[in-house]
Amino acid sequence: MAQKSTILTSVSTAALLVSFPAFAQQTTEQPGQAGTPGTQSGTTTGGTTSSVSGAPDAPGSAGQTGEDSDVVVTGVRASIVGALNRRRESTQIVDSVVAEDVGKLPDNNVVEALQRITGVQVTDRGNGEAAGIQIRGLPDALTTLNGRNIFTAAGQTFALQDISANLVKRVDVFKTRAADQIETGLAGQVDVVTRRPFDFKGFAISGLARGIYDQEADKINPNGAMLISNRWTTGIGDVGVLLNASYTRAKYRTMSTTAGAFVPFATLSPATGTGLDRFQRIFPAARDPITGQFARAPGLGEWDVGLDRGLPTAAGSTLLVNGVATPYYLSRDAAFSSDLYGKRERPSANIAVQWAPNASSVYTAEAFYAGFRGTTFNSLQFSFVDFWANPQEPTLYEGTNIVKSRVANQVYGFNSGDFSTNKTDSFVYALNGKWDLGDRGAIVADAAYQTSTNKTSFIAARTERVAPSINVDFNAGGGVPSYHFDDDAALADPSVWNVAQLYDNANRNKGSAISLTLDGNYTWDDGFLRQIKGGFRFDDRKASSFVRSQDAGILGVPLSSLPEGATFTNSDFFKGRADVPTSWVLANGYWLNRNADLVRGLYQRVTPTLQTSDQFSLVRTFDVDEITLAAYLQADAQVSILGRPLKLQAGFRYVTVDTDANFFDRYNNSARTSSSPGSQRLLPSATVRYDITDNLRVRANYGETLRRPAFGDINPNFALVGDLTNVGYGSGTAGTATLRPTHSKNYDVAVEWYLGRDSAITVTGFRREIDGLVVPVTRLEFIPNNGIVAGATNDFAITRPLNASDGVLKGVEIGLTYFPHYLPNFLEGLGFQGSVTVLDSSQNIPRYDNAGNLIGEDRSDFFGVSNLSYNATLAYDNGPIGARLSYVYRKAFAARNEARLFANPIGVWRRPERSLDLQITAKLTDQVGLTFDAVNLTRSKQQEYYRFADVGNAEQFNLGTLLIPRTFAVGVRFSFD
């Protein structure tokens, strides 16, 4: 009978047991823009006027200057020129993406568009879309919608990909910060600007319809939008109404295959006295809780799991087993594949009403809705490669003890059908007014209320078997593993699989906020002082979270005995791009979800306490009420040096945060603990801008920003996972109630040379000095009466966040936009846009022992920071044809640290990433056009490997390979105004 290794899972599998669909994340933007009817003379950011003013908003007439001022550019070129002029006219350093026309941001979503902005890097390309960005290597940009800070449910952020590109007029990325901007977001601010009725001269209607083909899923997905706007001159002034709605759906398929984690094994000739068999897995010995010494026992090794650099990999390396120095192999515990079928729908809409009773006041009322509906069915096929029956000689990498390939016999494996649902509804309601006080002053007031709810569920059923043998090459080439069983056909035979455990979880999170802002400014045309601005912001944020979880033991019946429709068999896995099994059978996740109570009833035979839906009660985990008060004062001045203007802006922002939080321990009858963390900070900022010539400019900025802790990070209660890997303890997380905001001092210097109306070179150097970076600290804790069934234990390695690190991030950005005007007529409109970002980051990482004592310190790069990234876009706009071909590249980077459960280096790195995309637009008439878009033309992959400091590489320490979908889209759009 094969040993199951006590269900020894790799960390990737352990994560699957507790994973839920990712919450929709955040986006933020600027409140109502006011000005005389038909113009936009400024934006407000969270109720404070932004530092961008006078920038051209209409890409169809993107601010021309000088002798070419009568030239009007449109389409692709106009969007690039509009973004260039936005930076040129701003006080802060801001880069933008401007829609070519109504409903035509040139990508499938906002994140894909942002990846071509200098210094912006995409961090996740799985699940059929680009999701998640970093600005200059930092992940926590403040996201705003029309200047208003928005969020999803109980989170602090909003996913940019959840805002339909069809609703977007412009996206601004602020890399520096002024006193009149919201203080959070170390990375900067991403402001998504939607359209309003006073953007148009009168009646306007536009729309688009696209079909997007996902090659991996072999599905065509719809994408549609409609905008209707009108304005009238009435007896009470100008009135405008706009309605904009969008719907997108995506059915996608995400396929990955992975070589598991490293663990030590005996060689084929273990030393006498060790108690080891040939090629036996060497499990870690326990330590005495008082002395810290290893307990010696046959077959157990004196090694600690989760060392930063892992165990030594030199040939002949030894560790003590039962007191005997023993050479060992380092091999993988498992090989597995994931075939995920997903569907997401994003309905969204905004309505705006504007009223200008006279030339000196504008009122804007608007509502915004963003919805998300998602389901995923993950078909997981997992096999251990760690049993030592009838061992055979492995193949090692030369000069190491690392196993490249091997045969394992009598291996335990399981398949898991995991089904998740995710539903989000977010609403923002706002009223904004602007009043001009004569020719020089203005007051802007803004009130907003938002509410957001997110619900998730997860149900999974495992099936298990013991296979006679598996033959694995952990890297068959290019970092992709290869493996096959003695009979791959048995993988698809339901009669050989027994039904095993059930996992059943759900979450509900909700949040709301009331925000009030008041801003005023007064300007002068000459003299030293040119403007004084001041403002106030009040924000009352509420959030709560609820959870339930249950599991059941092995059902112990053949998979073939379940009702009709209960099984699912995939096919054509990995599309021939890896030498792995292409088909397997398992519990049908769709059937599990539709028949959840039937399934729970079946499992009540082995777990009578399992509840059905009529008995469910979600347990509250936290309630938070956070009030933020902020006030700022800012002045603009100007002097002349050598006959050229030197513009100055300086100010400060004072912010105080009062948080009242109640946390409930679901492992202790919902016992409540309370916390009231608070913070106050005075944040200065200053910007200097000097125009050396009309086309050559230098600017410098100093500012300070904050990153506030996520609400979950201050929750001191536990989230636990049992000892699924037989290391002697389980794992878990808990928050730190005293966690304080991270603080950054930001320095930027830029040189900008504008070569003409549509060409420029920019060079920016920057430095971020960050205090109080949050790092995870792990210590062993005794937690009895925890209710854990799978991997039952009272000892857990608990990881908590601490403000235990400081770091520095510095770098240089170089951007080039160039449209030559000397080309022959058929090449007129051909141009180039590109950028290069070079980064260097360093932070101290404290090292703690299992008791939580500080024992040392390491230096490390920031997670997610590529030292080099670049993008290049070849654009063409001539007559009815507009096109752009874009290439994006980022160098390898540290993605995260893995759970401290195994013998590999703790760091997980991502291989270099690249994408080649194409967009073409053909105008049939001035009002109607056809579009074609292609994303990931080269079918690039997302790959990871183990590395920490000088240990690890992409070949010997390869981890997972995920296929990024290639998509093609064809559409039609129209616009009449």
N, C-alpha and C positions, 0 to 999 in steps of 0.2 A: 504494500500500500504506500502510495507516495506521501511524503510529508508536505503539508501545506505551508510550512514556514510561518505558522500562526498568522496567515494572511499578511505576509510581509509585503507591504505596498511601497512603491516609490512615492516620493513626495507629490508627484504629479497626480497620482491616483488619490492620495489622501485629500488633496485639494478638491477633487471631484465630489467627494462625499459631502462637503459642506458648502460647495459653491452655489451661488444663485446668479440669475441674470444681472448683469451690471445695471445699476440705476442709470436712468437718463441723467446726463450731466448738465453743466450750466452754460449759459451765454448771457452777456449783459450788453446793454445799449443805452442810447441817450434820450432823455425825455424830450417833450415837445419842443420843436424848433419854431421860433417865432421871428417875425419880421414883417415888413410891409407885404401885402398880398402879392403872391407870385415870386417872392424871394425867400431865401433862408439866410439870415444875417448872423447866425451863430447857433451853436448847439449847446445843450446842457448835459452835464454828466452827473447823474445822480442828484439832480437838482442844482448843480453848480455849473456855471458856464464853462465850456471847455476852452482849451487854449487854441483850438482851431477855429479861425474865423476868416471870412472873406475867401475861403477856398471854393473853387468852382464845383458845383454839385451836379451839373448836367453834363454827362460824358459826351453827349452829342455835340456839344460846343465847348470842348475842354479847353479852358482858358488860354487863348492864344495871346501872344505879346509881340510888340515891335512891328516890323514891316510885314509879318505874316498874319497880322491880327484879323484880316478878312478871310483867312483860310479856315474852313470848318472841317474837322475830322470826325468820323463816325466809326461804329463797329469796334473790332478788336483793337485797332490803333487808338481809338478814343478812350477805351477803358484803361489802357496803359498810360496815355497822356494825362487822363484825369487823375490817376493815382500819383503820377509824378508831380503835377501841379498842387495836389493836396499837401504833399510834403514841402514843396517850395514855399507855400504861403503860411504854413503853420509855425507856431512858436516852438512847440515841442517836436521831438523826433518822432514822426509818425509815418508809417507805410500803409498803403491801402490797396484793396481790391475793389474795383468799380465795375458794376454790371454794365455790359455793352449796351443794353437796352432794357426796357421793362421785362422782368422775368427771365433775364439771361445773364446770371452769374455763370462764368464759363466752365462749370464743373458740376459733378453729381451732387456735391454737398459743400458746405462752407469750408470744412477742413481741407478738402482737396484743393480748393482755391487758395487757401492761405499758405500752402506748402511752397509756393513760388515767391513769397515775400522774403526778403533778405532776413536771415537769422531765425526763421521759423522752420521747425522740423516736425514731421509727423511721427508719432510714437507707436501707432498700431494700425496695421493694414489688414487685419483678419476680419472675418465675418462679412466679407463682401463690400467693405467700405473703409475709407480712411477715417480713423477716429482717434482723437487725442493729439494735442500739439504741445510743443515746448517752444518758448521764445528765448533764444540765446541760451539754451540748455536748461531752463527752469520751467517746471510743469504747471505752475499755479497762477496763470494769468487771470486777472479779474475779468469776467465776462459780463458785458452789459448789453441790454437791448434798448436802443434809443437813449442810452445814458443811464438807464435804471439797472441797478444790481438785481439779477434774477437768480433763481436756484431751482433745484428739483427736490420736492418733498423735504426730507430731513437733512439733506446735504447742504454743503456750502457752495456748490458749483452747479453749472448747467452745461450739458453736452452741446457743443457747437453743431454737431451733426444732427441734433434734434430740431434745429431751425431750418426750415426748407429754404434751399437756395432760391427758389422761385419767388420768395417774399422779399428778397434782399435788394436794396439799392446800392449799398456800399458797406464794406467792412474795414474799419480802421484799427490798426495795431499801434498803440502808443508804447514806445519803448522808454520814454522818460515820463516823469510825472511832475505836475504842477500842484500848487496848494489847493486849487479849485477842483481837483479830481479826487475820487474816492481813494482812500489810503491803502486798500488791501491789494494783494497780488504782487509778489516779488518779481514775477516775470514781466509784468507790464499790464496793459489793459487791451482787451479785444472788444470793440464796440460795434455791434451790428445795427445798421441804420435801415429802417424800412421806409417805404414811400408814404407821402401824405398828399391830400388833394391839392394843396397850394403848390406842389411841384409841377402842376400842369396848368396850362392857360385856360382850359375849359374842359369839355367832355373828352374822356379817354377810355378806351377799352382795349385790353390786350390779353393774350392768353398763349398757352403753349401746350402741346401734347407730345409726349415722347414714349417710345418703347425702348427699354434697356435690356439687352441680352447678356445674361451671365453665363459665360462659357462653361464654367465648372458645374454649375447647377443645371445647365441646359434649360433655362427658363427665360421668358420674356416678361419684364416687369413694367407696369404703367407708371407714368409720371405726368401729372397735369396741373395747370394753374390757370386762374382767371383773375383779372383786375378790372374793376370798373370804377371810374372816378369822374366827378363833375363838380363844377363850381359856378356860382351865380352871383351876379350883382343885384342886391335887393335893397329895399328901403331901410334895412337895418345893417347894411354893409355887405361885404363879401362873405359868402358861405360856401363851403366845400365838403363833399362827402366822398369817401373812398372805401371800397370793400375789396379785399384781396384774399383769395383762398387757394390752398394747395393741397394736393394729395399725392403721396408717393408710396409705392409698395415694392418690396424686394423679397424675392425668394432666392436664397443663396445656399451654397454648399461649401463648407470649410473642411478640408482634409489635412490631417497631419499624421506623421509617424515619428516615433521617438525611441531612442536608446535610453534605458533607465539610468538610475543613479549608481554610483560606485560603492561597492562594499568589498571587504577583504575575504579571500578564500585561501585555504591550504593549498600547497603545491601537490603534485602527484606523489611526493615522497615526504609526508610530514614527519617531523622529528618525534622520536620516542618520548613518551611522557606528556605529550600535549593533549591526548584524548581525541585527536582529530582523525577522521577518515580522509581518504584521498579526495582532494578538491572540495572539501567540506567548507561551507560558509562559516566564517569566524564571527560570531556575535560578540558584542561588547560586554565585558564583565561589569558588574555593578560596583559602585564605590561605597565605602563605609560612610554613612551620613555624618559621623563625628570626626574621624581621622582623615577622610578623603582618600584613603588608600583603596586600591582595587581589591576586590574579593577574588581569590584564585579558585578556579574550578575547571575540570576537564572540558576542553572545547571552547572556552571563553577567552577572549583576548583582552589585553590591557590597552584599550584604545578608546578615545573619546569621539563620539559622533559629532559632526558639525564643526570640525576645526576649520579655521579660515582657509588654510592652504590644503586641507585634506591630508590623507596619509601620504608618506613618501612614495615616489613612483620609480626610484632607481632600481635597476635589476639587483636582486639579492637583499632588498630591504627586509627587515625583520620586525616583529613585535612579540611581546611576551604572551604566551598562551599556557596557562597553568604553570607559570613560572619559567617556561622554556622559551629561549629566543627562537623564533620560528619564521622562516622566509614565507612570503605570501604573494599571491596574485591579487591584483585589483581588477575586478570584472563588474559587469552591470547586473543589477538585480532583476531586470525585466526588459521586455521590448513590447511596445504597444502602439496601437493606431486608433485614431479618432476620426469618425465620419459624421460631421455635424450638418443637419438640415435645418435651416432657419427661415423664418418669415417675419418681416417687420412691416408695419404700416405707420405712416406719419401723416395724420390729418392736421392741418394748421390753417389759421386764418387771422387776419387783423382787420379792424375797422377803425377809421379815423374820421372825425368831424372837426373842421376848422371854421372859425368865425372871426372875421376881422371887421369890427364895427367902424373902424376908422384906420387911418394910416399909421397910428401910433400904438395899436394894441392888436394882439392875436390870441385867441383862445383855441386850445386843441384838446379834444377828448378822444381817447382811443382805448381799444381793448385788443388784447392779443391772446391767442390760444395756441398751444402746442400740445399735441397728443402723440402718444407712442403705444403701439400694440405689437408685442413681440412674442414669438414662440420659438423654441429650439428643441430639436430632438437629436441628442448626441448618441451615436452608435459606437460604443467603446469596445474594442477587442484588446484584451490585456493578458499577457503571459509572463509568468516568472521564468527566469533563466538562472536559478540559484540552487537547484537541487543537485545532489552529488551522487545519485545512483549510477553505477557503471560508468565512472568518469573516463573521459577521453582527453587526449593531449590537446590543449588550446594553442592558438597562434598568438604570439605576443608581438607588440611593437618593439622593434630592435632597440636594445639598450635600456629597456624598461621592464617593469613587472605588470604592465597594462595589457589586458587581454583584448585582442582585436576581434577574434572570432572563436566560437566554441560550439560544441554540441552538448545539450543538457537533456537528460532522460527523466521520465516520470515527473513532468513539470505540471504544477497546478496553474490554472488560468481561469479567468472569468470574463464574461461579456456583461456589459451594463447598458440597459436602455434608459437614458436619462431624459426626462421631459421637463422643460421650464416654461413658465409664462411670465410676462412682464407687461404691466399696464400703467401708463402715466397720463395724468391730465393736469396741465398747468395753465393758469389764467392770470393775466395781468390787466388791471383796469387803472387808467390814469387820466388826470385832468391837469392841464398845463396852461399857464397864462403868462404873456409878456406884455409889459407896458413901457413904452418909450417915454421918458421924462424930458420933453424938449428934444433938442438935437444931440444932447450929450449924455444923458442918463438913461438907464433902463432897470427895470425890476422884473425878475422871473420867479414865478412860484410854481411848484409842482407837488401834486399829491398822488400817491399810487397805493393800490392794494393788490396783493397777489396771493394766490393760494395754489398749492400743488400737492397731489396725492400719488403715491406709487404703491402698487401691489404686485407681489411676486409669489410664485409657487414653484415647487420642485418635487417631482416624484420619480423614483428610479427603482428598477428591479434588476437584480443580478442573476445571472446563470453561471454555473461552474462545471468544470470537468478536470480530469487529469489526462494530459496528452502523453503518448509514449515517448516522443522526443521532439526537440526543436533545434534547428540549426541556424545560428545567428552570426552574421558579420556586422558588428556594431557600427562600422563605417565602410560601406561598400564602395564609396566614392562620393566626393563632394559633400561630405557630412551627412549623407542619407544612409540609414541602416538597411540591411537586407535580412529577412528571416522567413523560414518556412517550417512547417510541421511535417511529421512523417506522412501525414495524409491531410492536405489542406481542405479536401472536400468535406471532411468531418466537421469543419467549422460551420458549415451550412446545414448540418443535420440536426434538427431539434430533438431527436430521440436520444442523443448522446449528452445533452446538456440538462443538468438538474437546476431547478429554480432555487435560488439562494436568498439573500437578504433583500429587504425593502427599506427604502429611505423616503421620508415624506415630510416636507418642510414648507413653511410659508412666512412671508413678511408683509407688513403694512407700515408705510411711513407717510407722514404728512407734515406740511409746513405752511406757514402763512407769514405775511409781513405787511406792516403799514409804514410807508415812508413819506416824509414831508420835507420839502426843501424850499429855501427862500434865498435868492441871490440878488445882488444889486451891483451896478457899476456906474462910474462916471468918467467921461473921457475929456481930454484936451487935445487940440490940434497941434499945438506947438509948446515950446518950453521943455524943461527937463521931465516933469511928471506928465505922463500921457494917459494913464488910466489907474483908477483905484477900484478894486473889486472886493466884495465881502459876501459871505454866505453862511448858512446854517443848515444842518441836516439832522433829522430825527428818524430813527429806524427802530421799529419794535418787531423783532423776529421771534416766532414761536415754532417749535419742532417737537415731534414725538415719534416714537418707534415701537413696533409691536412684532412679536415673533412667536412661532410655534414650531416644534420639531418632534418627530417620533420615528422609531425604526423597529423592525421586526427581524427575527432570526431566520434561519434557513428553512424554506418551505418543504424542500426535500421531495418534490415530484418532478417527473420529466417535463421539459418545456413543451413537448408535443402533446401533453395532456391538458394544456390550457385551452380555453374556448377558442372558437374560430376568430381569426383576426388578431389574436394575441401575440403573434410572432411577426418579425420583420427581417427580411434578408436584403442586404445592400448589394450593389454590383459596381463593377468598373471603378473600384477604389483607387485613388491616386492617378488615374488616367494613364497608366503605364509609365509613370515617371519615377517609380521605385519598385524594387524587386521584393514585394511583400504580398501577403494574401490579399485578394481583391474582393472577397465576399465572405460574410459570416451571418449567422442567425442569432437573434436575441429577442428579448421582450420588446414589443412594439410600443414605443413611447406615446404615440398618438392614442393607441388603445388604452394604455394605462391612464392617461389623462381623462379620456371619455368615460372610463369605467372604474374610476378611482375607488368608490365605495365598495364595488364588487371585489376589487383586488384586496382592499383592507379586510373585507370579510373572509377571504381565503386565508390571509395571514393570521387572522385571529385564532386559527387552529394551533399555531405555535407561539403566538404572543397574544393572549386573551385581553390584555390591557390596551391593545391598539384601538384607537378611536376612529369613528366614521365622521363624515362632515357634519352631521346633526349634533355631534358632541364637541366640536371644535371650539376652543376659546384661545385667542391669541393673547400672549402675555406681554404686558407693557414693559419695555426695557429702559426708556428714558423720556422725560419731559423737559424741555428747555424753553426759557423765556429770556431773550437777550435784547437789551436796549442799548443802542449806540447813539451817542450825541457827538456831533462834529461841527466845528466852526473854523472858518479860514479868513485870512486877510491877505490880499495880494496887490502888488503895485507894478505897473509897467512904466518904464522911463526910456528916454532916448537922448543921446548926446552925439555930437559930430566929432570924429577923429579923422584928420587928414581929408576932410571934406566928405567923408562917407559916414552913414548912420551906424551907430552902435546901439542896439536895442537891448534893454535890460528888463528882466522880470524876476521878482523875488516875492516870497511870501512864506507863510507858515500855516499849518493846519493842526488844530488841537482836537484830539479824539479821545473819548472816554467810553469804555464798554463795561456794562454791568450784566453779568450772566447769572441767572438763577436756574439751577439744574437739579432735578430729582432723578435718581437712578434706582432701578429695581432689579434685584438679584433673582433671576429665575431658577437658580439652583438652591435657593434658601427661602422658599415660600414668598417670593417677591418682596423680600425685606428692602426697605427704602433707605437710601443714603442721599444726603443733599450736599451740594457744593455751590459756592458763589464766587467763582473766579472773576476777577475784574482787572482792567488795565487802563492806564492813561498814558498818552504819549503826545509830545509836541514834535511835529514833523516839519522841518524847514525845507525849502526848495528854492533854487535860483537857476535862471537861464540867461545866457549872454549870446546875442546873435550879432555878428558884424559882417556887413556887406563890403567886402574888399573891392569888388566891382559890381556892376549890375548882374553879372552871371556867376560870380565867385563868392561863396559865403562860408563863414566859419561860425559854428555854434558850440556852446558848452553848457552842460547841465549838471546840477547836483540835486539830488532828491533822496528822500527816505520813505520806505514802504514797509508794510507789515504782511505777515501771513498768519491768520488766526487759526487755532486748532479746529479740526473737524469735531462736531459734537460727539461722535463715537469715540474719538481719541481722548476725551475727558471722562468717559464712562468707566468707573473703576471695576465694574463687574465682569465676570469671566464669560468667555465663549470657548468651550472645550471640545477636544477631539480625543478619543481614546487611544490606547497604545496599539495602533494598527501596524506598527513596524517591529514590534517585539524588542524595542530598545530599553525597556524597563520603565518607561513613563510615557504619558500622553503629551499632547501639546495644546496650547491655547493662547488666547490673547486677552488683554485687559487694558483699559485706558488709564490715564494719569490725570487726576482731578486738578492738579496744580500746574498742568502744562501751560506755558505762557506763549504769547505770540512770538514768532520769529521776526527779527528786525534786520533790514538791509539798508546799507548806505550805498548809493548809486552814483557813479561818475561816468559821464559821457562827453566825448569830444568828436565833432563831425566837421568834415570839409566837403563842400558840395559845389560842383562846377556844372552849371547848366549851359549846355552847348547850343541850345536853341529851344524852340517851343516844344520839342518832343525828344530831346536827348539830354542825358546828364550822367555824370560820374560822381558817386558818393563814397566817402571813406569814413567809417565811424569806429573809434576805439572806445571801449567801455570796461568798467570794473565794478564788481559787486562784492562788498564786504558784508558777510552775513553772519549774524550772531544768533545763537540759540536754535540751530538746525535740529530738527527732530530725528533721532535715530532709534532703532529698536534695541532694547536691552532684554536679554533672556535670563531667567533664573528658575531653578527647580523649586516647586511649592507643593505642599501637602494639602489636598482639597478632598476631604471625605464626603460621603453622602451626595455624590454628584449625579447619580442616576445614569451614568454611562454604561451601556450594555456591550456594544461592540468595542473590544479592546479595553475591558473594564480595568481601571486602575485608580488609585488615589493620589498618584504622583504625576505632576504635569510640569513641562517646561513652558512657563508663561512668558510671553513677550509683551513688553509695555513700551510705549513711546516716551522718550525723555529728551529734554532740551540739552543734549550732551555734546553737541558738536558746533564748531565754528568753521566757516569756509570762505574761500575767495574764488570768484568766477571772473575771468577776464578774457578779452578777445578783440578781434577786429572783423568788421563787416565791410565788404566792398561791393558796390552795386553799379551796374552799367545799363543804361537805356540808350539805344542809338537807332535812329531812323535816318539814313542818309538821303540827301535830296539831289544827288547827282546821277542816279541810276536811270537807265532807259525807261520809257513809259510803262512797258509791261511789268517792270520790276518796281515801279513807284509804289510806295507803301510797304516795302520789305524792311523789316527792322529786327533788332535783337534786344532782348531783356535778360539779364542774368545777374547772379550774385554769388559771392563766396563768403563763407563765415568760418573763421578759425577761432577755436575756443581752447582755453586751458582752465581746468578746475582742480581744486584741492580742498579736502576737508579732513579734519581729524576724526577718526572713528575709535572711540574707546572700546577696550576689550574687558569683558567681565567674566568671572568664573561662574560656576553653576549656583553659587550662593548669592550672586549679584554684586560681588566685590570687584572694584576696579583693579585690574592687574596689568594693564598696559595700554598702548595706543598705537594705531596704525594711521597712515595717510591713504586717502583714496580719492579717485575722481568722483564727481557727482554722478548719480544715476541718470541715465538718459542723455548724457552729454557726449556728442560726437566731436572729436577734435577738429574735424573737417567736414563741411557740407557745402554743396553748391547746387545751383539750378541754372538752367539755360533754356530760354524760350526764343524760338525763331517765329516771328509774327509777320503776317502778310495781310494787307488790307487795300484792295484795289477794285474799284467798281463794285460789282455785286458779290464778290468773293472776299471772305475774311477767314483767316486760318491761323492756328498757332500749333507748333510742335514743341513740347516741353519735356525736358529731361531733368530729373531730380535725383541727387545722390547724397548719401550720408555715410560716413565712415563707421566702422565697428564701435560699439559703445557698451558700457555696463548697464544692463537693464534692471537688475534687482539682485538681492541675495536670496538663495534658496533656504528652506527650512533646515535647521541644524539637526538632521537625522541620519546622515550618511557619511561617506569617507571621501567624497570629491571636494574640490575647492568650492567654497561657499558662494562665490559670485556666478551669476548667469549673464553672459554677454550675448549681444546680438551681432551677427555678421553684417558687413556693409549692405545697405539697402538702396535700391534704385527703382525708378519708375519712368517709363516713356509714355506720354499721353498726347493725344491729337484731338483738336477741335476744328471743325470746318462749318462755316455758315455761308449759305448761298441765298441771296435775295432774289425772289421771283418778281416782286414789285417793291415799291417803297414801304408797303405795309405788311407783306407776307414773305417769310423766308423759311428755308429748310436747314436743318442742323444735323451734323454727324459728329459723334464723340466716341473716342476709343481711349480706354484707361488700361494701363499696364500691358502695353503692346508686346513687351518682351517676356511676359509671363514670369516675372521675378518671384522668388520665394522669400519667406521669412524664416531665418535659421538662428538657432541659439547654441551656445556651448558653455562649458564650465571654465572659469578663470578667476583667479584672485592674485593680485600683485604679479609676481613673476611665474606663477604656476598656472598651467592650463593653456589650451590652444583649440583651434577650430577642428583639427583633424583627430587627435587622440582623445579629446574630451568633448566631442560633438554631443548634442542633446536632441533637440527636436527640429523638424522641418515642416513648415506649413505652406500650403499652396495659396497664393494670393490670386483671387479671381481676375480674369480678364473680361472686360465688359465692352460692348459696343452699343451705341444708342443712335437712333434715327428719330427725328422729330420735326414738327412744324410749329412755327410761332407767328403771331400776327399782332399788329399794333396800329390802332387808329386813334388819332387825336386831332 
